[in-house]
């Protein structure tokens, strides 16, 4: 099996026409057709339905397409690393984090650890809740930073994907303030509460739903705006569009300078914790060293 066969396969699966795909691959149609047949012989089954035009993928072809994508990516990465064109994997720690944590929590937290062990080469990808979980389960990241609460299901396999609590936060309701520094909206106002909400499948969206149902506020809220990113909801709050429940760390600066006001109390708030997850299958020296130091820092902060 050759790399060119896989790239030919993807070209044809996109173009649907042998002549068009061959032209895109800059080879003759006869040579292109021969290589597609060689790949099908290697796989052991037809990958394209040639009875229709444009050709379509068979069921086997549909199943093989993501595998071909991954194989090409892996082979190109391996070749680049062999040529010294890519950074060695063990030099960079890969993180995936919820958008809010990537902005409001990660830099300071990483700085605390860096002060103990020196500069840390890291790469952070901000994702939504499902994207974070997918990244750690698929092995594309060394670590995942995510909020945690016992009422929101997370990764079930604690043995393969352990976590440590590295911080605590509080979900609070906030509103824009007027020129006198008073909140524009209140939770006890007579008019419906204009709600700025997260998508239902996001972690913070699930936490907001828990608070609204527990406090009896759900029936008094009126949907105004939805966004899966906490920073976007904060911007909407600052624009006076309505009320949002946000992590305290995400709005601390705005509360201090008076642009936002905290309008919730204990019965309309909820504590959440910040957890660092890892996959036991991605183990190397730098990962193990960082994991141990993160756990040590978390324990020291907890007992302080």
C-alpha positions as CSV (number, residue, x, y, z in Angstrom):
1,X,0.0,0.0,0.0
2,X,1.3,3.5,-0.9
3,X,0.6,6.9,0.4
4,X,-0.4,8.1,-3.1
5,X,-3.2,5.5,-3.2
6,X,-4.7,7.0,-0.1
7,X,-4.5,10.5,-1.5
8,X,-6.0,9.3,-4.8
9,X,-8.8,7.7,-2.8
10,X,-9.7,11.0,-1.0
11,X,-9.4,13.0,-4.3
12,X,-11.9,10.7,-6.0
13,X,-14.3,10.6,-3.0
14,X,-14.4,14.4,-3.2
15,X,-14.6,14.8,-7.0
16,X,-16.7,11.8,-7.9
17,X,-15.3,11.8,-11.4
18,X,-12.2,9.9,-12.4
19,X,-11.0,12.4,-15.0
20,X,-11.5,15.4,-12.6
21,X,-9.7,13.6,-9.7
22,X,-6.9,12.5,-11.9
23,X,-6.4,16.0,-13.1
24,X,-6.3,17.3,-9.5
25,X,-3.7,14.7,-8.7
26,X,-1.7,15.7,-11.9
27,X,-1.5,12.1,-13.3
28,X,-3.1,10.4,-16.3
29,X,-6.6,9.0,-15.9
30,X,-5.4,5.5,-16.7
31,X,-2.6,5.6,-14.1
32,X,-5.1,7.1,-11.6
33,X,-7.7,4.4,-12.2
34,X,-5.0,1.7,-11.9
35,X,-3.9,3.1,-8.5
36,X,-7.5,3.1,-7.2
37,X,-7.9,-0.5,-8.3
38,X,-4.6,-1.4,-6.5
39,X,-6.0,0.2,-3.3
40,X,-9.2,-1.7,-3.6
41,X,-7.3,-5.0,-4.1
42,X,-5.2,-4.2,-1.0
43,X,-8.3,-3.4,1.1
44,X,-10.0,-6.5,-0.3
45,X,-13.3,-4.9,-1.4
46,X,-14.7,-2.2,-3.8
47,X,-14.5,1.3,-2.3
48,X,-16.5,3.0,-5.0
49,X,-19.9,2.3,-6.6
50,X,-19.1,2.8,-10.3
51,X,-22.7,2.0,-11.4
52,X,-23.7,5.7,-10.8
53,X,-22.2,8.9,-12.1
54,X,-20.6,10.7,-10.3
55,X,-19.2,7.6,-8.5
56,X,-20.1,7.3,-4.8
57,X,-18.5,5.6,-1.9
58,X,-19.6,2.1,-1.0
59,X,-20.4,1.3,2.6
60,X,-16.8,0.0,2.9
61,X,-15.5,3.2,1.3
62,X,-17.4,5.4,3.8
63,X,-15.9,3.4,6.6
64,X,-12.4,3.6,5.1
65,X,-12.5,7.4,4.5
66,X,-11.7,8.6,8.1
67,X,-9.1,5.9,8.3
68,X,-7.4,7.2,5.2
69,X,-7.5,10.8,6.5
70,X,-5.8,9.7,9.8
71,X,-3.2,7.6,8.0
72,X,-2.2,10.4,5.7
73,X,-2.0,12.9,8.6
74,X,0.1,10.4,10.7
75,X,2.4,9.7,7.8
76,X,3.0,13.3,6.9
77,X,3.7,14.2,10.5
78,X,6.1,11.3,10.9
79,X,7.9,12.4,7.7
80,X,8.1,16.0,8.8
81,X,9.5,15.0,12.2
82,X,12.0,12.7,10.6
83,X,13.2,15.7,8.5
84,X,13.4,17.9,11.5
85,X,10.6,20.2,10.2
86,X,8.3,19.6,13.2
87,X,8.9,20.0,16.9
88,X,9.5,16.8,18.8
89,X,6.3,15.7,20.6
90,X,8.0,15.6,24.0
91,X,9.0,19.3,23.8
92,X,5.4,20.6,23.8
93,X,2.6,19.7,26.2
94,X,-0.8,19.6,24.4
95,X,-3.8,21.1,26.3
96,X,-7.5,21.3,25.4
97,X,-9.6,23.6,27.6
98,X,-13.1,25.1,27.7
99,X,-13.0,28.6,26.1
100,X,-13.7,30.3,29.5
101,X,-10.9,28.4,31.2
102,X,-8.5,28.9,28.4
103,X,-8.9,32.7,28.7
104,X,-9.6,33.3,32.4
105,X,-7.8,30.5,34.2
106,X,-5.1,28.7,32.2
107,X,-2.4,31.5,31.9
108,X,-2.2,32.2,35.6
109,X,-2.4,28.6,36.6
110,X,0.4,27.6,34.1
111,X,2.4,30.5,35.4
112,X,2.3,29.1,38.9
113,X,3.6,25.8,37.8
114,X,6.2,27.4,35.6
115,X,7.6,29.3,38.6
116,X,8.4,25.9,40.1
117,X,9.9,24.1,37.1
118,X,10.8,26.9,34.7
119,X,9.3,27.7,31.3
120,X,6.8,25.2,29.9
121,X,6.3,24.8,26.1
122,X,2.6,24.4,25.7
123,X,-0.1,24.4,23.0
124,X,-3.7,25.2,24.1
125,X,-6.8,24.5,22.0
126,X,-10.0,26.2,23.2
127,X,-13.0,24.0,22.7
128,X,-16.6,23.5,23.8
129,X,-17.5,20.8,26.3
130,X,-18.0,17.9,23.8
131,X,-14.9,18.9,21.9
132,X,-12.8,18.8,25.0
133,X,-14.0,15.4,25.9
134,X,-13.5,14.1,22.4
135,X,-9.9,15.5,22.3
136,X,-8.9,13.6,25.5
137,X,-10.7,10.4,24.6
138,X,-9.1,10.4,21.1
139,X,-5.6,11.0,22.4
140,X,-5.1,14.3,20.5
141,X,-4.3,16.2,23.8
142,X,-2.1,15.4,26.8
143,X,-4.4,17.2,29.2
144,X,-7.9,18.6,29.4
145,X,-9.0,21.5,31.6
146,X,-12.7,21.4,32.3
147,X,-15.2,22.5,34.9
148,X,-16.6,19.7,37.1
149,X,-19.8,19.2,39.1
150,X,-21.2,16.0,40.4
151,X,-24.6,16.6,38.7
152,X,-23.0,16.8,35.2
153,X,-21.7,13.5,33.8
154,X,-18.1,13.5,32.7
155,X,-15.7,10.7,31.6
156,X,-16.8,7.5,33.2
157,X,-13.5,5.6,33.0
158,X,-11.5,7.1,35.9
159,X,-8.7,4.5,35.6
160,X,-7.8,5.5,32.0
161,X,-8.7,9.2,32.4
162,X,-8.0,10.3,35.9
163,X,-8.4,13.9,37.1
164,X,-7.3,16.2,39.9
165,X,-9.1,19.2,41.2
166,X,-6.9,22.2,40.6
167,X,-9.3,25.1,41.5
168,X,-12.7,26.2,42.6
169,X,-15.1,28.7,41.1
170,X,-18.8,29.9,41.5
171,X,-21.5,30.3,39.0
172,X,-23.1,33.7,39.6
173,X,-25.7,35.8,37.8
174,X,-24.5,39.2,36.5
175,X,-26.0,42.3,34.9
176,X,-24.7,45.4,33.3
177,X,-24.8,48.5,35.5
178,X,-26.3,51.9,34.8
179,X,-24.5,55.3,35.1
180,X,-25.2,55.2,38.9
181,X,-23.6,51.8,39.3
182,X,-26.9,50.0,39.8
183,X,-27.7,46.8,38.0
184,X,-29.9,47.2,34.9
185,X,-31.6,43.9,35.6
186,X,-32.6,42.0,38.9
187,X,-33.6,38.5,39.5
188,X,-36.6,39.8,41.5
189,X,-37.8,42.2,38.9
190,X,-41.5,42.2,37.9
191,X,-40.8,42.0,34.2
192,X,-39.4,38.7,32.7
193,X,-35.7,38.2,33.1
194,X,-33.9,38.5,29.7
195,X,-31.8,35.4,29.7
196,X,-28.4,35.1,27.9
197,X,-27.9,31.4,27.8
198,X,-25.4,28.8,26.8
199,X,-26.2,25.9,24.4
200,X,-28.0,23.2,26.2
201,X,-25.3,20.6,25.7
202,X,-22.5,22.7,27.1
203,X,-21.2,22.3,30.7
204,X,-22.1,25.8,31.8
205,X,-25.4,25.5,30.0
206,X,-26.2,22.4,32.1
207,X,-25.1,24.2,35.3
208,X,-27.3,27.2,34.5
209,X,-30.3,24.9,33.9
210,X,-29.7,23.3,37.3
211,X,-29.7,26.7,39.0
212,X,-32.8,27.9,37.3
213,X,-34.8,24.7,38.0
214,X,-33.6,24.6,41.7
215,X,-34.4,28.2,42.3
216,X,-37.7,28.3,40.5
217,X,-36.5,31.0,38.2
218,X,-36.8,29.1,34.9
219,X,-40.4,30.1,34.4
220,X,-39.6,33.8,34.9
221,X,-36.8,33.9,32.3
222,X,-37.3,34.9,28.7
223,X,-34.8,33.6,26.2
224,X,-32.9,36.5,24.4
225,X,-29.6,35.2,23.2
226,X,-27.6,31.9,23.1
227,X,-23.9,31.3,22.7
228,X,-21.7,28.3,23.8
229,X,-18.8,30.6,24.7
230,X,-18.8,32.3,28.1
231,X,-16.8,35.3,26.9
232,X,-19.4,35.9,24.3
233,X,-22.2,35.9,26.9
234,X,-20.1,38.3,29.0
235,X,-19.8,40.7,26.1
236,X,-23.6,40.5,25.6
237,X,-24.0,41.3,29.3
238,X,-21.8,44.3,29.0
239,X,-23.9,45.4,26.0
240,X,-26.9,45.3,28.3
241,X,-28.7,42.5,26.4
242,X,-29.7,40.6,29.6
243,X,-28.6,38.4,32.5
244,X,-26.1,35.5,32.3
245,X,-24.7,33.0,34.8
246,X,-21.0,33.1,34.5
247,X,-18.0,31.7,36.4
248,X,-16.8,34.3,38.9
249,X,-13.2,34.1,37.5
250,X,-14.5,35.2,34.1
251,X,-16.1,38.4,35.4
252,X,-13.9,39.3,38.4
253,X,-12.3,42.3,36.6
254,X,-15.7,43.7,35.4
255,X,-17.2,43.3,38.9
256,X,-14.3,45.2,40.4
257,X,-14.4,48.1,38.0
258,X,-18.2,48.3,38.3
259,X,-19.2,47.5,34.7
260,X,-21.1,44.4,35.8
261,X,-23.0,43.7,39.0
262,X,-23.5,40.4,40.9
263,X,-27.3,40.0,41.2
264,X,-27.5,36.5,42.5
265,X,-27.3,35.1,46.0
266,X,-26.5,31.6,47.6
267,X,-29.8,30.1,46.4
268,X,-29.3,31.3,42.8
269,X,-25.6,30.3,42.5
270,X,-23.7,27.1,42.4
271,X,-20.1,26.1,43.2
272,X,-18.1,24.4,40.5
273,X,-14.6,23.1,40.5
274,X,-11.8,23.1,37.8
275,X,-10.3,19.7,37.0
276,X,-7.3,18.7,35.1
277,X,-7.8,15.4,33.2
278,X,-5.3,13.3,31.4
279,X,-5.1,10.0,29.4
280,X,-3.0,7.3,30.9
281,X,-2.3,6.1,27.3
282,X,-0.3,9.3,26.6
283,X,2.6,8.8,28.9
284,X,6.0,10.3,28.5
285,X,8.6,12.0,30.8
286,X,7.3,15.5,30.4
287,X,3.7,14.5,30.8
288,X,4.4,12.6,34.0
289,X,6.5,15.4,35.4
290,X,3.9,18.0,34.7
291,X,1.1,15.8,36.1
292,X,3.0,15.2,39.4
293,X,3.7,18.9,39.8
294,X,0.1,20.0,39.1
295,X,-1.1,17.5,41.7
296,X,1.4,18.7,44.2
297,X,0.4,22.4,43.6
298,X,-3.3,21.5,43.9
299,X,-2.7,19.7,47.2
300,X,-0.7,22.6,48.6
301,X,-3.4,25.1,47.6
302,X,-6.1,22.9,49.2
303,X,-4.3,22.8,52.5
304,X,-3.2,26.4,52.5
